[in-house]
């Protein structure tokens, strides 16, 4: 059945409204889970072959030496 406009009168005056307003209902399933265990945050990168920690060094390719953080900029 198509919607049809009708005139309604209120205290503020006459206005055009729709007699049949379509309603849309959407159900979204939500699952809630309780935290049962604590897991430590693993923030270190590890070399897979031998298990040693990976270091990230700032080095200059031209001078072939490590550079302090204060001398590094973007460009």
C-alpha positions in Angstrom: 0.0 0.0 0.0 1.6 3.3 -1.0 1.9 6.1 1.5 -0.3 9.1 1.0 0.0 12.7 2.2 -2.7 14.1 4.5 -3.3 17.6 6.0 -3.2 17.9 9.8 -4.1 20.9 11.8 -2.2 21.7 15.0 -1.8 24.7 17.3 1.1 26.0 15.1 -1.0 25.7 11.9 -1.7 23.3 9.1 1.0 21.1 7.8 1.4 18.2 5.4 2.4 14.9 6.9 2.4 11.3 5.7 -0.3 9.0 6.9 1.7 5.8 6.7 5.3 5.9 7.8 7.4 3.0 6.9 9.2 1.3 9.8 12.4 -0.6 9.5 13.6 -3.0 12.2 17.0 -4.6 12.0 18.3 -7.2 14.4 22.0 -7.4 15.0 23.3 -10.4 17.0 25.8 -9.4 19.6 27.9 -11.7 21.6 29.3 -10.8 25.1 32.2 -12.7 26.5 33.8 -12.4 29.9 37.6 -12.1 30.2 38.7 -15.3 31.9 42.5 -15.0 31.6 45.1 -12.3 31.7 47.5 -12.2 28.8 50.8 -10.2 29.0 51.3 -7.7 26.2 54.1 -8.9 23.9 55.7 -5.8 22.5 59.1 -7.1 21.5 59.9 -8.3 18.0 61.8 -11.6 18.0 63.9 -13.3 15.3 62.1 -16.5 14.4 65.3 -18.5 13.6 67.1 -18.1 17.0 64.6 -16.3 19.3 66.8 -13.2 19.9 65.3 -9.7 20.1 65.3 -7.5 17.0 66.9 -4.1 17.3 66.0 -1.1 15.2 68.9 1.2 14.8 69.1 4.5 13.0 72.2 4.4 10.8 73.6 6.6 8.0 74.2 4.7 4.8 76.9 7.2 3.6 78.9 7.4 6.8 78.1 3.8 7.8 77.6 4.7 11.5 74.7 4.9 14.0 73.0 8.3 14.4 71.4 9.7 17.6 67.7 10.4 17.5 68.1 14.2 17.8 69.8 14.2 14.4 67.0 12.4 12.6 64.3 14.3 10.7 61.8 13.5 8.0 62.3 14.5 4.4 
